[in-house]
């Protein structure tokens, strides 16, 4: 029933308007309406994304595939996920917790402890970062 209405509308517009690719495209695309609630459309988009093929590590030429390039090409298929990726899929330029660990490691290795082995430094750093100093106050 929906297709026959579109066909009638399309044929009437051809009689009254000049035929051009834009008129034909507008008549075909303009008759389709968005169906479902925003939640159902979001669920459908996520399901479609999860069912899509996984991007292989290497392309046919042997070069590494770029996920950002894939999103650039598929942002119209997954518009809401692309927006979320742009907002939340970024890498922070600095990380304060990481800097703290390096700083504590530097404090662990001082002039008196230069003979420590690598695994001993790793163990001391782990304890220094993860143990709560309040537990050992006397």
C-alpha positions, 0 to 999 in steps of 0.5 A: 500500500505504501509503495502504490502511494509513492508510485502515484505521487511519483507519477503525478510529480513527473507530469507536473514537474521537470524531470531531474535526478533531484526530483526523482531522488526527492520523491523516492527519499521524501516518501520514507519516514523514520519508524520506531522510537529513538530507543528502538532505533538506537538498539537497532543501530547497535545491533547492526554494528555488532553484527557487522564484520570485524575490521581486519588488522591488515588490508589486501595490500598488507598495510594496517587498517585504520579504525578512524578511516573505517568510522569516516566511511561508515559514519552515515551507517552508524551516525549515533555511534560515530558521535559517541566515538568522537566524544568518548573514543579519544586518547588523553594526552597525559595521564596523571596516575601514570606520571605518579607511578613513574614518580614513585618508581623514581623515588624507589630507585635512589643512590642507596638502591641502585643495585636493585634488580628489575623485578624487585623495583617492579615489586616495590613500585607495585606495593608503593602504589597499591598499599594504603599508607594509613594501614601502617601508621603506628 
